């Protein structure tokens, strides 16, 4: 009996898309964190890498605690959150309606999708000189860099989300007497909302990855600026603190979107 249970657990663990117990899932998360810390500790404490280039975990932890007590650090955090939030929201305000339009009407797809497909392969960093000419070196320049990094990907993904809504739903609404705009408002948009939230969750992650690039534009504050400043003086412990802070903020926004997805669409399987 025991052997049968063990075999069943093993087969579930390695089954394609098989469900596993939450404790097993969390054990895997803890294991990978421990392995990364162990490898880091081996390299730094064992002097395999000079501590100037790879500080020890306790050095980074101590520096992190020091920074948490610093008003300057929290100012950097606040201004970075503003830049990421503003760039992301601007991308959503423009990208979501245009994406829905492109995914709904073929003429809009013909107008919007081909140029967007072309522009999205251009790196956001390539636009920095033009952004500095057009928008100066103030806050809007940094927000625009993040906007460019998010907008084109978001619009195409929203268009795909819109096209993935079953045509049968729209045909059923027409059968029940809905006109074109009622079908869009009452059927199409509600049906794409779960996928749209997942898309936004992915895009906010990209917004955080563009933060350091955005703060190359004549910045004097922000986490990206603090990382670049620490790099000049080889303060690698501060670099690690900045990277970890950005990672934690990104994780927080990701978990917020995941919670909202579960809260608003509880009937969906796997809405994590």
C-alpha positions as CSV (number, residue, x, y, z in Angstrom):
1,X,0.0,0.0,0.0
2,X,2.8,2.4,1.0
3,X,4.7,1.6,-2.2
4,X,1.6,2.3,-4.3
5,X,1.1,5.7,-2.6
6,X,4.8,6.6,-3.2
7,X,4.6,5.6,-6.9
8,X,1.4,7.6,-7.3
9,X,3.1,10.7,-5.7
10,X,6.1,10.3,-7.9
11,X,4.0,10.0,-11.1
12,X,2.0,13.1,-10.0
13,X,5.2,15.1,-9.4
14,X,6.6,14.5,-12.9
15,X,3.3,14.4,-14.7
16,X,2.9,17.0,-17.5
17,X,0.9,19.9,-15.9
18,X,0.2,17.6,-12.9
19,X,-0.9,19.2,-9.6
20,X,1.4,19.1,-6.7
21,X,0.9,19.8,-3.0
22,X,1.5,23.4,-2.0
23,X,4.1,22.2,0.5
24,X,6.0,20.5,-2.3
25,X,5.9,23.6,-4.4
26,X,7.2,25.8,-1.6
27,X,9.9,23.3,-0.8
28,X,11.2,23.7,-4.4
29,X,11.2,27.5,-4.0
30,X,13.2,27.3,-0.7
31,X,15.6,24.7,-2.2
32,X,16.5,26.9,-5.2
33,X,17.0,30.0,-2.9
34,X,19.3,27.9,-0.6
35,X,21.3,26.6,-3.5
36,X,21.8,30.1,-4.9
37,X,22.9,31.4,-1.5
38,X,25.2,28.4,-1.0
39,X,26.9,28.9,-4.3
40,X,27.3,32.7,-3.6
41,X,28.7,32.0,-0.2
42,X,31.1,29.4,-1.6
43,X,32.5,31.9,-4.1
44,X,32.7,34.9,-1.8
45,X,33.7,33.3,1.6
46,X,36.0,30.9,-0.1
47,X,37.8,33.8,-1.9
48,X,37.3,32.3,-5.3
49,X,36.2,35.7,-6.4
50,X,37.6,38.9,-5.0
51,X,35.2,40.5,-2.5
52,X,35.6,43.8,-4.2
53,X,33.7,42.3,-7.1
54,X,31.5,39.8,-5.2
55,X,30.7,40.9,-1.6
56,X,29.6,38.2,0.9
57,X,25.9,37.7,1.7
58,X,26.3,39.2,5.2
59,X,27.9,42.4,3.7
60,X,25.0,42.8,1.3
61,X,22.5,42.2,4.1
62,X,24.2,44.7,6.4
63,X,24.3,47.3,3.6
64,X,20.6,46.6,2.9
65,X,19.7,47.2,6.6
66,X,21.7,50.5,6.6
67,X,20.0,51.6,3.4
68,X,16.5,50.9,4.8
69,X,17.3,53.4,7.6
70,X,18.3,56.1,5.1
71,X,15.9,58.7,3.8
72,X,17.9,59.0,0.6
73,X,17.3,55.3,-0.2
74,X,13.6,55.7,0.3
75,X,13.7,58.8,-2.0
76,X,15.3,56.7,-4.7
77,X,12.6,54.0,-4.2
78,X,9.8,56.6,-4.4
79,X,11.0,58.3,-7.5
80,X,11.7,54.9,-9.3
81,X,8.1,53.7,-8.4
82,X,6.8,57.0,-9.9
83,X,8.7,56.6,-13.1
84,X,7.7,52.9,-13.6
85,X,4.1,53.6,-12.6
86,X,3.8,56.6,-14.9
87,X,5.4,54.8,-17.9
88,X,3.3,51.7,-17.4
89,X,0.0,53.6,-17.0
90,X,0.7,55.7,-20.0
91,X,1.4,52.5,-22.0
92,X,-1.9,51.0,-20.8
93,X,-4.0,54.1,-21.5
94,X,-2.9,54.1,-25.1
95,X,-1.9,50.4,-25.8
96,X,-5.1,48.7,-24.4
97,X,-7.7,50.6,-26.5
98,X,-5.5,50.4,-29.6
99,X,-4.9,46.7,-29.0
100,X,-8.6,46.0,-28.6
101,X,-9.3,48.0,-31.8
102,X,-6.6,46.0,-33.7
103,X,-7.9,42.7,-32.4
104,X,-11.6,43.6,-33.2
105,X,-11.5,45.2,-36.7
106,X,-9.3,44.0,-39.6
107,X,-8.9,47.5,-41.0
108,X,-7.5,48.6,-37.6
109,X,-5.2,45.6,-37.6
110,X,-3.9,46.5,-41.0
111,X,-3.2,50.1,-39.9
112,X,-1.7,49.4,-36.4
113,X,-0.1,45.9,-36.3
114,X,2.5,46.0,-39.1
115,X,4.3,49.3,-38.0
116,X,4.1,48.1,-34.4
117,X,5.6,44.7,-35.3
118,X,8.5,46.7,-36.9
119,X,9.1,49.2,-34.1
120,X,8.9,46.7,-31.2
121,X,12.2,45.2,-32.3
122,X,14.0,48.5,-31.9
123,X,15.6,48.7,-28.5
124,X,14.3,51.4,-26.2
125,X,17.9,52.6,-25.6
126,X,18.2,53.5,-29.2
127,X,15.5,56.2,-28.7
128,X,17.3,57.9,-25.8
129,X,19.1,60.5,-27.9
130,X,15.9,61.4,-29.7
131,X,14.0,61.5,-26.4
132,X,16.5,63.9,-24.9
133,X,16.1,66.2,-27.9
134,X,12.3,66.0,-27.9
135,X,11.5,65.9,-24.2
136,X,14.7,67.2,-22.5
137,X,16.3,65.5,-19.6
138,X,13.5,65.9,-17.0
139,X,11.2,63.3,-15.5
140,X,9.1,62.9,-18.7
141,X,12.2,61.7,-20.6
142,X,12.6,58.8,-18.2
143,X,8.9,58.0,-18.2
144,X,8.9,58.0,-22.1
145,X,11.8,55.5,-22.1
146,X,9.7,53.1,-20.0
147,X,6.6,53.9,-22.1
148,X,8.4,52.9,-25.3
149,X,9.7,49.7,-23.7
150,X,6.1,48.7,-22.8
151,X,3.7,50.2,-25.3
152,X,4.4,48.3,-28.5
153,X,4.6,44.9,-26.8
154,X,1.4,45.6,-24.8
155,X,-0.6,46.7,-27.9
156,X,0.3,43.5,-29.8
157,X,-0.4,41.2,-26.8
158,X,-3.8,42.9,-26.2
159,X,-4.6,42.5,-29.8
160,X,-3.9,38.7,-29.5
161,X,-5.9,38.5,-26.3
162,X,-8.9,40.2,-28.2
163,X,-8.6,37.8,-31.1
164,X,-8.5,34.8,-28.8
165,X,-12.1,35.5,-27.6
166,X,-14.3,32.9,-29.1
167,X,-16.3,34.0,-32.1
168,X,-19.2,31.9,-31.0
169,X,-19.7,34.3,-28.1
170,X,-20.1,37.2,-30.4
171,X,-22.4,35.3,-32.8
172,X,-24.6,34.3,-29.8
173,X,-24.8,37.9,-28.7
174,X,-26.0,38.9,-32.3
175,X,-28.6,36.1,-32.2
176,X,-29.9,37.5,-28.9
177,X,-30.3,40.9,-30.5
178,X,-27.1,42.8,-29.6
179,X,-25.7,45.3,-32.0
180,X,-22.0,45.7,-32.9
181,X,-21.1,48.0,-30.0
182,X,-23.2,46.1,-27.5
183,X,-21.3,42.9,-28.5
184,X,-18.0,44.7,-27.9
185,X,-19.1,46.3,-24.6
186,X,-21.0,43.4,-23.1
187,X,-19.3,40.3,-24.5
188,X,-15.9,41.0,-26.1
189,X,-14.3,43.2,-23.4
190,X,-15.6,41.2,-20.3
191,X,-14.4,38.0,-22.0
192,X,-10.8,39.3,-22.6
193,X,-10.4,40.8,-19.1
194,X,-8.7,37.7,-17.5
195,X,-6.1,37.5,-20.2
196,X,-5.7,41.2,-20.3
197,X,-4.8,41.3,-16.6
198,X,-2.2,38.5,-17.2
199,X,-0.8,40.6,-20.0
200,X,-0.5,43.7,-17.8
201,X,1.2,41.5,-15.2
202,X,3.9,40.6,-17.7
203,X,4.3,44.2,-19.0
204,X,4.7,45.7,-15.5
205,X,7.7,43.3,-15.2
206,X,9.2,44.6,-18.3
207,X,8.6,48.2,-17.0
208,X,10.9,47.4,-14.0
209,X,13.6,46.0,-16.3
210,X,13.6,49.2,-18.3
211,X,14.1,51.3,-15.1
212,X,17.9,51.3,-15.1
213,X,17.9,52.2,-18.8
214,X,15.5,55.1,-18.2
215,X,17.6,56.4,-15.4
216,X,20.6,56.7,-17.7
217,X,18.9,59.9,-19.0
218,X,20.7,62.5,-16.9
219,X,19.2,61.2,-13.6
220,X,20.2,62.4,-10.2
221,X,17.9,60.1,-8.3
222,X,16.3,56.6,-8.4
223,X,17.5,53.1,-7.9
224,X,19.0,52.9,-11.3
225,X,21.0,56.0,-10.6
226,X,22.2,54.7,-7.3
227,X,23.3,51.5,-9.0
228,X,25.3,53.4,-11.6
229,X,26.8,55.7,-9.0
230,X,27.9,52.7,-6.9
231,X,29.5,51.1,-10.0
232,X,31.7,54.1,-10.4
233,X,33.2,53.6,-7.0
234,X,33.2,49.8,-7.1
235,X,30.7,49.7,-4.2
236,X,29.4,46.3,-5.3
237,X,27.4,45.7,-2.0
238,X,25.4,48.8,-2.9
239,X,24.9,47.5,-6.5
240,X,23.5,44.3,-5.0
241,X,21.2,46.2,-2.7
242,X,19.8,48.2,-5.7
243,X,19.3,45.1,-7.8
244,X,17.6,43.3,-4.9
245,X,15.4,46.3,-4.2
246,X,14.2,46.5,-7.8
247,X,13.6,42.7,-7.7
248,X,11.5,42.9,-4.6
249,X,9.5,45.9,-5.9
250,X,8.9,43.9,-9.1
251,X,7.9,40.8,-7.2
252,X,5.5,42.9,-5.1
253,X,3.7,44.3,-8.2
254,X,3.6,40.8,-9.7
255,X,2.0,39.4,-6.6
256,X,-0.5,42.3,-6.5
257,X,-1.6,41.5,-10.1
258,X,-1.8,37.7,-9.2
259,X,-3.9,38.5,-6.2
260,X,-6.2,40.7,-8.2
261,X,-6.5,38.0,-10.8
262,X,-7.6,35.5,-8.2
263,X,-9.9,38.0,-6.6
264,X,-11.7,39.2,-9.7
265,X,-11.7,35.9,-11.7
266,X,-12.0,33.1,-9.0
267,X,-13.6,30.7,-11.4
268,X,-10.6,30.5,-13.6
269,X,-8.3,27.5,-13.1
270,X,-4.7,28.4,-12.4
271,X,-5.4,32.1,-11.9
272,X,-2.3,32.7,-9.8
